[in-house]
Amino acid sequence: MFDKIWQDFHQQLLAFIIGKVGDKALAEDILQEVFIKVHKNIDAVNEIKQLNAWLYQICRHAIIDHYRSKKNDTGQNDDEIAKLVAVEESSADQVQLNTCIGILIADLPEQYRNILLASELEQEKQQSIAEKQQLSLTAVKSRIKRGRQQLKQKLQACCDFEFKENGPEAICKSQCGCST
């Protein structure tokens, strides 16, 4: 069970944490703490109906704990720290959309999937990807573009989007298998 949770969620949780702390190495450390907490509470996983929301809640708390440990250095109070990791009212929608995106990326052909995961979720530089994959930079850019196009088509088939004042709102049609 733990391995499946890791496999299904670690990339999107890492991207979420990187977005909040802005440092990949620090985000990986926080993600490790998150999965230690998940491992300790693995028995509760069967009872948790909204696994995504539970995982993101653990992430938010781990990020807050990190900022609290650094509070003396930054001089921030708890309210300011909480605002740093605040999630808008549409967090459930965002979690659902992130789940769909993760499933859809996993469904892409391998040549696009691996490069998209590295560039978009792990925020790796394209030149570094090219070197690791033993491809030219042009080939990597081309595969990223094609992978994004295929992901966009799959996402549009899976979800309806409505653009509102505060940003896009997605309604999943559960055609990608992401419905809980």
Sequence and secondary structure as in RCSB ss.txt:
>XXXX:A:sequence
MFDKIWQDFHQQLLAFIIGKVGDKALAEDILQEVFIKVHKNIDAVNEIKQLNAWLYQICRHAIIDHYRSKKNDTG
QNDDEIAKLVAVEESSADQVQLNTCIGILIADLPEQYRNILLASELEQEKQQSIAEKQQLSLTAVKSRIKRGRQQ
LKQKLQACCDFEFKENGPEAICKSQCGCST
>XXXX:A:secstr
 HHHHHHHHHHHHHHHHHHHHS HHHHHHHHHHHHHHHHHTGGGGGG S HHHHHHHHHHHHHHHHHHHTHHHH 
  HHHHHHHT   TTHHHHHHHHHHHHHHHHTS HHHHHHHIIIIIS   HHHHHHHHT  HHHHHHHHHHHHHH
HHHHHHHHEEEEEETTEEEEEE S SS   
